[in-house]
């Protein structure tokens, strides 16, 4: 096993355990706080088409934002798992249009056509851990990395702004892990304590 794989595995195991031990009541409070911060962030950024997710297995839960569906000011687009990448589909009525998919994660029903990812303004991405330089550790499937490998430019670039989402204890300060060439980083991280603009990767010690 490569050194980077060993580092990632260690961080994943640690974060999975910490998240599993996080009391549900506190997780709910933290998610609502983060939801308000994310809403303010999206307004500030002028984001109208937003990639979002339905939380599973203890992820930060933003259903307080999207549970009523899309509206005139904002369209929420959820990922549907494809063969190698994610396809983001606009959802107007979450209760009717989200169903458990192949990975048992709620995803848009098959008759909703996906958007081109370049049509999204912001994509909110869950993770087990993030660092100050935009490094993200997911569950290891690589779907977000493959999806945004060539479509990542921010609001004024060739692709959406990528925003990591996690509880404050999942944002690692003073520590990181070795990133592989195919690892796609995020531009910002939203937690229950605030929004962090990530430092450029070249500033890493």
C-alpha positions in Angstrom: 0.0 0.0 0.0 1.4 3.4 -1.0 2.3 6.0 1.7 -0.5 8.3 0.7 -3.1 5.5 0.8 -2.0 4.6 4.4 -2.3 8.2 5.5 -5.7 8.5 4.0 -6.9 5.3 5.5 -5.8 6.4 9.0 -7.6 9.7 8.7 -10.7 8.1 7.4 -10.9 5.6 10.2 -10.3 8.3 12.8 -13.0 10.6 11.3 -15.5 7.8 10.9 -15.2 6.9 14.5 -15.5 10.6 15.6 -18.5 11.2 13.5 -20.2 8.0 14.7 -19.7 9.2 18.3 -21.1 12.6 17.7 -24.4 12.9 19.5 -27.4 13.1 17.1 -28.9 16.1 18.9 -25.6 18.0 18.6 -25.3 16.9 15.0 -28.8 18.3 14.3 -28.0 21.7 15.9 -24.7 21.9 14.0 -26.4 21.0 10.7 -28.9 23.8 11.2 -26.2 26.3 12.0 -24.2 25.2 9.0 -27.3 25.5 6.9 -27.8 29.1 7.8 -24.2 29.8 7.0 -24.4 28.0 3.7 -27.6 30.0 2.8 -25.9 33.3 3.5 -22.8 32.1 1.5 -24.9 31.2 -1.5 -26.7 34.6 -1.4 -23.3 36.4 -1.2 -22.0 34.4 -4.1 -25.1 35.0 -6.2 -25.4 31.2 -6.7 -28.6 30.2 -8.5 -27.9 26.6 -9.5 -26.5 24.7 -6.5 -25.3 21.1 -6.4 -26.3 19.7 -3.0 -26.7 16.2 -1.5 -29.0 14.2 0.7 -27.1 13.3 3.9 -26.4 9.7 4.9 -24.3 8.0 7.6 -23.8 11.0 9.8 -22.9 13.6 7.1 -23.7 17.3 7.6 -27.4 17.6 6.8 -28.6 20.5 4.8 -32.2 19.3 4.4 -33.4 22.5 6.3 -32.4 24.3 3.1 -33.6 22.0 0.3 -36.5 20.1 1.9 -39.1 22.5 0.3 -37.5 22.0 -3.1 -36.2 24.5 -5.6 -37.8 28.0 -5.8 -37.5 31.2 -7.9 -34.2 32.2 -6.4 -32.4 28.9 -6.3 -32.4 25.5 -8.1 -31.1 22.5 -6.1 -29.4 19.8 -8.1 -28.7 16.4 -6.6 -26.1 13.8 -7.8 -27.2 10.6 -9.4 -24.5 7.9 -9.6 -23.4 7.0 -13.1 -20.9 4.4 -14.3 -17.8 6.5 -13.2 -19.1 10.0 -12.5 -22.0 11.9 -10.9 -24.9 13.4 -12.9 -26.5 16.5 -11.2 -30.2 16.7 -11.8 -32.5 19.6 -10.8 -35.1 18.6 -8.2 -38.2 20.6 -7.5 -40.1 18.1 -5.2 -37.5 16.2 -3.1 -40.1 13.9 -1.4 -41.3 12.6 -4.8 -38.2 12.9 -6.9 -35.5 11.5 -4.6 -35.3 7.7 -4.2 -32.5 5.3 -2.8 -30.0 4.6 -5.6 -27.5 1.9 -6.3 -25.4 3.0 -3.3 -28.5 3.3 -1.1 -28.1 7.1 -1.2 -31.1 9.2 -2.1 -30.7 10.4 -5.7 -32.9 11.8 -8.4 -35.3 9.5 -10.2 -34.2 8.3 -13.7 -36.6 10.4 -15.7 -35.0 13.7 -14.6 -32.4 14.7 -17.2 -29.1 15.9 -15.7 -27.4 19.3 -16.3 -23.9 19.8 -17.6 -21.8 20.4 -14.4 -20.5 23.6 -16.0 -24.1 25.0 -15.6 -23.8 24.7 -11.8 -22.6 27.8 -9.8 -21.7 26.0 -6.6 -21.4 22.4 -5.6 -21.6 21.4 -2.0 -19.5 18.3 -1.3 -19.6 16.1 1.8 -16.4 14.6 3.2 -14.9 12.7 6.1 -12.2 15.3 6.5 -10.9 18.6 4.9 -7.7 20.5 5.5 -6.9 24.3 5.2 -5.6 23.9 1.7 -8.8 22.4 0.2 -7.8 18.8 0.6 -10.8 16.5 0.9 -11.1 12.9 2.0 -14.3 11.2 1.0 -15.3 7.6 1.5 -12.9 6.4 -1.2 -15.2 5.9 -4.2 -13.6 8.8 -6.2 -16.9 9.9 -7.8 -16.5 13.6 -7.0 -12.8 13.5 -8.1 -13.7 12.1 -11.5 -16.7 14.3 -12.0 -14.8 17.5 -11.4 -11.3 16.6 -12.7 -11.8 18.8 -15.7 -14.7 21.0 -14.6 -13.4 23.1 -11.8 -13.1 26.8 -12.3 -15.2 28.8 -9.8 -18.0 31.2 -10.5 -16.0 33.2 -13.0 -14.2 30.2 -14.5 -15.1 27.1 -16.5 -16.9 25.2 -13.8 -18.6 25.5 -10.4 -17.1 26.7 -7.2 -16.6 23.6 -5.0 -17.5 23.9 -1.3 -16.7 21.2 1.2 -19.2 20.6 4.0 -18.4 19.0 7.4 -18.6 19.4 11.2 -16.0 21.7 12.7 -14.1 18.7 14.2 -13.6 17.3 10.6 -11.7 20.4 9.5 -8.1 19.5 10.3 -5.9 22.4 11.4 -2.2 21.9 11.6 -2.3 18.5 9.9 -3.0 17.0 6.5 -2.2 14.0 4.3 -0.4 13.5 1.0 -2.7 14.2 -1.9 -2.6 12.2 -5.1 -2.6 13.9 -8.5 -6.2 12.9 -9.2 -7.5 14.3 -5.9 -9.8 17.3 -6.6 -9.7 20.0 -3.8 -12.4 22.4 -2.7 -12.3 26.2 -2.8 -14.2 26.8 0.5 -15.3 24.7 3.5 -18.5 25.3 5.4 -18.9 24.1 9.0 -21.2 24.9 11.9 -18.6 27.5 12.9 -18.3 29.4 9.7 -17.0 29.5 6.1 -13.3 29.1 5.3 -11.7 30.1 2.1 -9.0 27.5 1.5 -5.4 28.5 1.1 -3.6 27.8 -2.3 -2.1 24.4 -2.5 1.3 25.8 -3.2 1.4 27.3 0.4 1.4 23.8 1.9 4.5 23.3 4.1 
